[in-house]
């Protein structure tokens, strides 16, 4: 489903646009927000669901989440505007949980099962029955195969053997996308999130075809900070390349950000360069002398997953600050009274920025989708906008820019290590998607990754496939490769900001 533009994409974009417009315009928020469901879903006839009232009710909940407000109880009356005046503040705002399921929008899709379809021809060979390890397949009176769901272990061996492709495996898209097995069912068969397992990667929300899952946003509060007159500086992740159009350069982005009210824009790739140097030093110092392997730290969902499922490995995850935090600290060293908003592809960064040790560094987190809503609200036209100089985007290395794609972090750290110690052979492995990350750590648990540098990315394909992206991941990856090649330097150790590493660690 990723990379295919659908009604769901339009709905998300319209909600962010209207909330951004609401914040910029100000006024009677309670009155204005009550009209937005009718603006987004006009007319009397539903376009996508059973009736227009359900469509508007779902939009109403998405509007609340986009402001940072909680979902309303379905069984109790509460106005759409409840809490909106209290949320109109110029600072970070929302109560956990970050990822939410709108229960009445959920289709209650069937849980994972293997099914025989009408294409079954009732063949005499019956290889499906022969290969089933649990004896779950029998033959009906019409000669067609029948699966006993209580015995079936969903191994898929019958699927592989059917000559007619008559056997299929179906699974909830949200559950299939969740590498933490955090999607469960409520008493009505609808999806619910086990927050003890969830790491807020957001893959469920971008894989739900019913638009029933959404994360909370700080777009409303960020715009209030801009309107208040705060010096708000945008720290933009390198995955921005290609997100807002093929011809959107850093210079055009700078001009667009100025139009939104940002004071400046800084490339997070420079923070990635410093993160690379620190992780290279950590690896050389610790592996294998002090620990069997080292895992990268930049993806918060991967890091939390590893600590939840493999707690013994917590000391082996690099203690290096993430590029987001390093960049924010660099900015605040120069401008201590400013506010920093990280803008990137990731939902989990919102959770990372809420940690007690990071709150003072990163004031807001926005995704590219949410930023697009701000562009739409202010009617930014990249085709006609005049570019503006943006110095930091000329100073990042190709290695730092490559953090946006799977394998990019490990590649950057490896190149830095080789520059520091040319004779050292660096073993690396990387995985993208939490399911694959778990497999990689399972190999490490049995000693098959000793001496390795391990990179984990929660999103399949890396940051370019994050929950807050707009462009198709494979297209974004190609754009990142070109962006890397355009860099003047290609090894992070050559960054002109290397001298600041110790300053940001203090």
matplotlib code that plots the C-alpha trace (Angstrom):
import matplotlib.pyplot as plt

x = [0.0, 2.9, 3.7, 0.1, -1.8, -5.3, -8.3, -6.6, -3.6, -5.9, -7.9, -4.7, -3.4, -6.7, -6.9, -3.4, -4.1, -7.2, -5.6, -2.7, -5.0, -7.1, -3.9, -2.6, -6.0, -6.8, -10.2, -13.0, -11.5, -14.5, -16.8, -14.4, -13.4, -17.1, -17.4, -14.3, -15.9, -18.5, -15.8, -13.6, -16.7, -19.2, -22.7, -25.2, -24.0, -21.0, -18.2, -16.4, -18.4, -21.9, -23.1, -21.8, -22.3, -19.8, -17.3, -17.6, -17.3, -14.0, -12.7, -13.7, -11.5, -8.6, -8.9, -8.7, -5.6, -4.0, -4.3, -2.8, -6.2, -7.3, -10.0, -13.5, -15.3, -17.8, -20.4, -20.3, -21.2, -18.3, -18.1, -15.6, -14.0, -13.4, -10.0, -9.1, -8.6, -6.3, -4.2, -3.8, -0.3, 3.1, 4.8, 4.9, 1.6, -0.2, -1.0, 0.1, -0.6, 0.9, -0.6, -4.4, -7.0, -10.4, -12.5, -15.6, -13.4, -11.8, -13.2, -12.6, -10.5, -10.0, -7.0, -4.2, -5.5, -5.0, -8.1, -9.1, -10.7, -13.2, -10.4, -9.8, -10.3, -10.5, -7.5, -6.6, -3.0, -4.0, -0.4, -1.8, -3.0, 0.3, 2.6, 0.5, 2.6, -0.4, -3.0, -5.2, -6.4, -9.2, -11.3, -14.9, -17.8, -17.3, -13.6, -12.3, -9.9, -11.0, -8.7, -9.3, -8.4, -7.8, -5.1, -3.6, -0.3, -0.2, 3.1, 2.1, 3.4, 0.0, 0.1, 3.4, 2.2, -1.2, -1.0, -4.0, -3.0, -6.2, -4.9, -4.3, -3.0, -4.9, -3.9, -4.9, -2.7, -1.9, -0.9, 1.1, 3.0, 3.7, 7.0, 6.2, 3.0, 1.3, -2.0, -4.6, -8.4, -11.0, -14.3, -15.9, -13.1, -11.7, -7.9, -6.5, -2.9, -1.0, 1.0, 3.3, 4.6, 4.2, 7.3, 5.4, 7.0, 3.8, 3.8, 0.3, -1.1, 0.3, -0.8, -4.4, -6.5, -9.5, -7.8, -8.6, -5.2, -3.6, -0.8, -1.1, 0.5, 2.1, 1.3, -1.2, 1.2, 4.1, 2.2, 1.2, 4.9, 5.6, 2.7, 3.8, 7.1, 9.4, 12.6, 11.7, 14.4, 13.6, 16.0, 15.2, 16.1, 17.9, 14.9, 13.1, 14.7, 11.9, 9.1, 7.7, 8.4, 11.2, 12.6, 12.5, 16.0, 17.3, 17.3, 13.6, 12.8, 14.5, 12.3, 9.2, 10.1, 10.5, 7.1, 5.7, 7.3, 10.5, 13.5, 16.0, 16.5, 19.3, 20.4, 20.2, 22.8, 25.4, 24.2, 24.3, 28.0, 28.8, 26.8, 28.8, 32.1, 31.0, 29.7, 33.0, 35.0, 32.7, 33.0, 36.8, 36.9, 34.4, 34.3, 35.3, 37.4, 34.4, 31.3, 30.6, 29.0, 27.6, 24.2, 23.5, 21.2, 19.7, 16.3, 14.3, 11.8, 14.6, 16.4, 13.3, 12.4, 15.9, 15.7, 12.2, 12.8, 16.5, 17.1, 20.6, 21.6, 20.8, 24.5, 25.5, 23.4, 25.5, 25.1, 25.7, 23.2, 20.9, 21.3, 18.1, 19.4, 22.9, 21.6, 19.2, 22.0, 24.2, 21.5, 20.8, 24.6, 24.4, 20.9, 19.9, 16.6, 15.3, 12.9, 13.8, 11.4, 12.7, 11.0, 11.4, 9.8, 9.4, 6.5, 8.7, 10.8, 7.8, 8.2, 12.0, 11.6, 9.3, 12.0, 13.0, 16.6, 15.7, 12.8, 14.9, 16.7, 13.8, 10.7, 8.5, 8.5, 6.7, 6.5, 6.8, 3.0, 2.3, 4.7, 2.9, -0.3, 1.4, 2.5, -1.0, -2.5, -0.1, -0.5, 3.2, 3.9, 7.3, 7.1, 7.2, 9.0, 12.3, 15.2, 17.2, 20.7, 20.9, 24.5, 24.2, 22.9, 26.3, 28.3, 26.9, 28.7, 27.4, 27.7, 25.5, 22.9, 22.8, 21.3, 17.9, 18.2, 18.6, 22.3, 23.3, 24.2, 26.3, 28.0, 28.8, 30.2, 32.2, 33.8, 34.7, 36.3, 38.3, 39.6, 40.7, 42.0, 42.6, 43.8, 40.7, 38.1, 34.6, 31.9, 28.4, 24.8, 21.7, 17.9, 14.9, 11.5, 11.2, 10.5, 13.8, 15.5, 14.3, 15.7, 19.1, 19.2, 18.2, 21.3, 23.3, 21.9, 23.3, 26.7, 26.5, 27.1, 30.1, 32.4, 29.7, 28.4, 24.6, 22.2, 18.5, 15.7, 12.1, 10.7, 11.2, 13.6, 14.8, 13.7, 12.5, 9.7, 8.8, 5.2, 5.3, 6.6, 4.7, 6.8, 7.0, 9.9, 11.8, 11.6, 12.9, 15.8, 16.9, 16.7, 18.8, 21.5, 21.7, 21.7, 24.7, 26.6, 26.2, 28.0, 31.5, 32.7, 31.7, 33.2, 31.8, 35.2, 35.7, 32.7, 33.6, 31.6, 33.8, 35.1, 31.6, 31.1, 32.4, 30.4, 27.0, 27.8, 28.2]
y = [0.0, 2.4, 4.6, 4.3, 7.6, 6.9, 8.6, 7.9, 10.1, 12.9, 12.7, 12.9, 15.8, 17.7, 17.3, 18.7, 21.5, 22.6, 22.4, 24.5, 27.0, 27.1, 27.9, 30.5, 32.3, 32.1, 33.4, 31.4, 27.9, 26.1, 27.5, 27.1, 23.5, 22.4, 23.4, 21.6, 18.0, 19.5, 21.3, 18.1, 15.8, 18.0, 17.1, 14.5, 11.3, 9.3, 8.8, 6.0, 4.6, 3.6, 7.1, 10.6, 11.0, 8.2, 9.8, 13.1, 11.5, 9.9, 13.2, 14.8, 12.4, 12.9, 16.7, 16.2, 14.0, 16.5, 19.2, 16.8, 16.1, 12.6, 10.6, 11.1, 8.1, 6.6, 6.0, 9.5, 12.9, 15.4, 18.3, 18.2, 21.3, 19.9, 20.9, 23.0, 26.3, 24.7, 23.2, 26.6, 27.1, 27.8, 24.7, 21.0, 19.4, 16.1, 13.3, 9.7, 7.5, 8.8, 6.2, 5.8, 3.6, 5.2, 2.2, 2.9, 3.4, 0.0, -2.6, -5.5, -7.2, -11.0, -12.0, -14.0, -17.2, -19.5, -20.0, -22.2, -20.1, -21.0, -21.7, -25.1, -27.7, -30.7, -32.4, -36.0, -35.3, -33.1, -31.9, -29.3, -32.1, -34.1, -31.2, -29.9, -30.6, -30.5, -32.5, -29.4, -30.1, -32.5, -33.2, -32.2, -34.0, -32.0, -33.0, -29.6, -29.0, -27.7, -26.1, -26.6, -23.2, -24.5, -26.9, -24.6, -22.9, -20.6, -22.0, -21.5, -24.9, -25.6, -22.3, -23.1, -26.5, -25.6, -25.8, -23.5, -20.7, -21.6, -21.1, -17.7, -16.2, -13.2, -10.9, -7.5, -5.0, -3.1, -6.3, -7.5, -4.2, -4.4, -6.0, -5.9, -8.0, -5.1, -5.2, -7.2, -7.4, -5.8, -7.5, -6.5, -7.9, -4.5, -3.8, -2.4, -1.5, -3.2, -0.1, -2.3, -3.7, -0.7, 1.4, 4.1, 3.3, 4.2, 1.5, 0.4, 3.8, 4.0, 0.4, 0.7, 0.9, 2.2, 5.3, 4.1, 4.7, 8.1, 9.7, 12.9, 16.1, 19.3, 21.3, 23.5, 24.4, 25.0, 27.6, 29.3, 29.5, 31.1, 33.5, 34.4, 35.7, 32.9, 32.3, 28.9, 27.1, 24.0, 21.1, 19.1, 15.5, 14.5, 12.3, 15.6, 15.1, 14.4, 14.7, 18.0, 17.6, 16.5, 20.0, 21.2, 22.1, 23.0, 26.6, 26.4, 24.7, 27.6, 30.1, 28.1, 27.7, 31.5, 31.9, 29.7, 31.9, 29.9, 32.0, 29.5, 26.0, 23.6, 20.3, 17.3, 15.6, 17.6, 16.0, 12.6, 13.3, 13.9, 10.8, 8.8, 10.0, 9.2, 5.7, 5.0, 5.9, 3.8, 0.8, 1.0, 1.4, -1.3, -4.1, -6.8, -5.7, -4.7, -6.1, -8.6, -6.2, -2.6, -1.5, 1.9, 4.3, 6.7, 5.0, 5.4, 2.6, 0.1, 1.1, 0.8, -2.5, -3.9, -2.9, -4.3, -7.7, -8.1, -6.3, -7.9, -6.1, -2.6, -1.9, -2.8, -0.1, 2.9, 5.8, 8.3, 11.1, 10.8, 13.2, 15.0, 15.7, 16.6, 19.1, 20.6, 21.1, 22.7, 25.1, 26.0, 26.4, 29.3, 30.5, 29.4, 31.3, 29.8, 26.9, 23.9, 21.8, 18.6, 17.9, 14.4, 11.2, 9.6, 9.2, 7.7, 10.9, 12.5, 10.0, 10.4, 14.2, 13.7, 12.0, 13.9, 14.1, 15.6, 17.9, 21.0, 20.2, 19.6, 21.7, 20.2, 17.3, 17.4, 14.9, 15.8, 15.2, 17.7, 20.2, 19.7, 20.8, 24.0, 24.6, 24.1, 26.3, 29.2, 28.4, 27.8, 27.2, 25.6, 26.2, 29.9, 30.5, 32.2, 30.2, 31.5, 30.6, 27.8, 27.3, 24.2, 22.1, 22.7, 21.5, 18.0, 15.0, 12.3, 9.8, 12.0, 12.4, 8.6, 8.1, 8.3, 4.9, 1.4, 0.5, 4.2, 4.5, 1.3, 2.5, 5.9, 4.5, 1.9, 4.5, 6.6, 3.6, 2.7, 6.2, 6.0, 2.5, 1.4, -2.1, -3.1, -5.3, -4.1, -6.7, -5.2, -6.3, -4.2, -4.9, -2.7, -3.4, -4.5, -8.1, -8.3, -6.4, -9.1, -11.8, -10.0, -9.7, -13.3, -14.2, -11.9, -13.7, -17.0, -15.5, -15.2, -11.5, -11.2, -8.5, -6.8, -3.3, -3.7, -1.2, -1.4, 0.6, 0.2, 1.2, -1.1, 0.7, 3.0, 6.6, 7.2, 4.8, 6.5, 6.9, 10.7, 10.5, 11.6, 10.2, 6.5, 5.0, 3.6, 6.9, 8.7, 6.3, 7.1, 10.8, 10.3, 8.6, 11.6, 13.9, 12.0, 12.2, 16.0, 16.4, 18.0, 15.5, 11.9, 10.8, 12.1, 12.6, 15.5, 17.5, 21.1, 20.7, 17.9, 20.3, 20.7, 17.1, 17.5, 20.7, 19.0, 16.1, 18.3]
z = [0.0, 0.6, -2.3, -3.8, -3.4, -2.0, -0.4, 3.0, 2.0, 1.0, 4.2, 6.4, 4.4, 4.5, 8.3, 8.8, 6.4, 8.2, 11.6, 10.4, 8.8, 12.1, 14.1, 11.7, 11.5, 15.2, 16.5, 18.0, 17.9, 19.4, 16.7, 13.8, 14.5, 14.7, 11.0, 9.8, 9.5, 7.1, 5.1, 4.8, 4.1, 2.3, 1.1, 2.2, 0.6, 1.9, -0.6, 1.2, 4.1, 5.0, 5.7, 5.8, 9.6, 10.3, 7.9, 9.7, 13.1, 12.1, 10.7, 14.0, 15.9, 13.5, 13.9, 17.7, 17.4, 15.0, 17.8, 20.3, 22.1, 23.1, 21.5, 22.9, 24.6, 22.2, 24.9, 26.4, 25.0, 24.6, 22.2, 19.4, 20.8, 24.3, 25.4, 22.4, 24.2, 26.7, 23.9, 22.1, 23.7, 22.3, 23.7, 23.3, 24.0, 24.0, 26.4, 25.7, 23.9, 20.8, 18.4, 18.6, 17.0, 16.3, 17.3, 15.2, 12.1, 12.4, 10.0, 12.6, 9.9, 10.4, 12.3, 10.7, 9.1, 6.1, 3.9, 1.0, -1.7, -4.4, -6.8, -5.1, -7.8, -5.4, -7.0, -6.4, -5.4, -2.5, -1.8, 0.7, 3.0, 2.6, 3.6, 6.6, 9.7, 12.0, 10.1, 9.8, 6.3, 5.5, 2.4, 2.2, 0.6, -2.6, -2.8, -1.8, 1.0, 4.4, 7.0, 10.7, 12.0, 15.5, 14.3, 11.7, 12.7, 9.6, 8.4, 4.7, 3.5, 1.9, 0.1, -1.5, -2.8, -4.3, -8.1, -8.4, -6.0, -4.2, -0.7, 0.8, 4.0, 5.2, 8.1, 9.4, 7.6, 10.8, 12.6, 9.6, 9.7, 13.4, 14.3, 18.0, 17.9, 19.6, 17.7, 19.5, 19.5, 21.7, 22.7, 19.4, 17.2, 16.5, 16.6, 19.8, 20.7, 23.5, 24.7, 26.8, 23.5, 21.2, 20.3, 18.3, 14.9, 13.2, 10.6, 11.7, 10.9, 7.4, 6.6, 7.8, 4.6, 6.7, 8.1, 11.6, 13.1, 13.7, 15.8, 17.7, 16.4, 17.7, 14.5, 16.4, 19.2, 16.9, 14.9, 18.1, 19.0, 15.6, 16.0, 19.5, 18.1, 19.2, 17.2, 15.9, 13.9, 11.9, 12.0, 8.9, 8.3, 5.1, 4.1, 3.0, -0.4, -2.9, -0.3, -1.5, -5.2, -7.5, -7.9, -4.3, -3.4, 0.1, -1.2, -2.1, 1.2, 3.0, 1.2, 1.9, 5.6, 5.9, 4.5, 7.2, 9.8, 10.7, 11.6, 10.0, 8.8, 9.6, 8.0, 10.5, 8.3, 10.2, 13.4, 11.6, 10.8, 14.5, 15.5, 13.0, 14.5, 18.1, 17.2, 15.3, 18.4, 20.6, 18.3, 18.2, 22.0, 22.9, 20.3, 21.1, 24.1, 26.3, 24.5, 21.8, 19.3, 19.1, 17.8, 16.4, 18.3, 15.8, 15.3, 18.5, 17.7, 17.0, 20.2, 22.4, 20.7, 21.4, 25.1, 25.5, 23.9, 24.5, 27.8, 28.2, 25.0, 26.4, 27.2, 23.7, 22.0, 21.3, 23.8, 21.1, 20.9, 17.9, 14.9, 16.0, 19.5, 18.4, 15.8, 18.3, 20.9, 18.2, 17.4, 21.1, 21.8, 19.3, 20.1, 23.6, 23.6, 20.4, 19.9, 17.8, 15.8, 14.3, 11.0, 9.6, 8.4, 11.8, 14.3, 17.0, 17.1, 18.8, 21.6, 21.8, 22.1, 25.1, 27.2, 30.2, 29.1, 25.7, 26.3, 26.6, 23.4, 21.0, 21.5, 18.8, 16.4, 13.0, 10.2, 6.5, 6.2, 8.9, 7.3, 4.0, 5.8, 6.8, 3.2, 2.0, 4.7, 3.7, -0.1, -0.7, -4.4, -4.9, -8.6, -8.2, -4.9, -5.1, -3.5, -0.5, 0.6, 3.1, 4.3, 6.5, 3.7, 1.9, 4.8, 5.5, 4.1, 1.8, 4.7, 7.0, 4.3, 3.8, 7.3, 5.6, 3.9, 5.2, 5.6, 5.6, 9.2, 9.2, 6.0, 7.4, 10.7, 8.8, 6.5, 9.5, 11.3, 8.2, 8.1, 11.7, 11.5, 7.9, 8.8, 10.8, 9.1, 10.2, 10.1, 9.7, 9.5, 9.1, 9.2, 8.3, 9.7, 13.3, 12.3, 10.6, 13.4, 15.8, 13.7, 13.6, 17.3, 17.7, 15.7, 18.0, 21.1, 20.0, 19.3, 15.5, 15.4, 17.7, 16.5, 14.4, 14.0, 13.9, 12.4, 13.0, 11.3, 12.4, 8.9, 5.9, 3.7, 6.5, 7.3, 3.8, 4.6, 7.9, 9.0, 8.3, 4.7, 1.6, -1.3, -2.3, -0.3, -3.4, -5.1, -2.1, -1.7, -5.3, -4.5, -1.4, -3.4, -5.8, -2.8, -1.3, -4.5, -4.6, -1.3, -1.3, 1.4, 1.7, 5.0, 8.2, 9.8, 7.4, 8.7, 9.5, 12.8, 14.3, 16.9, 18.3, 19.3, 22.8, 23.3, 22.5, 24.8, 27.8]

ax = plt.figure().add_subplot(projection="3d")
ax.plot(x, y, z, "-o")
ax.set_aspect("equal")
plt.show()
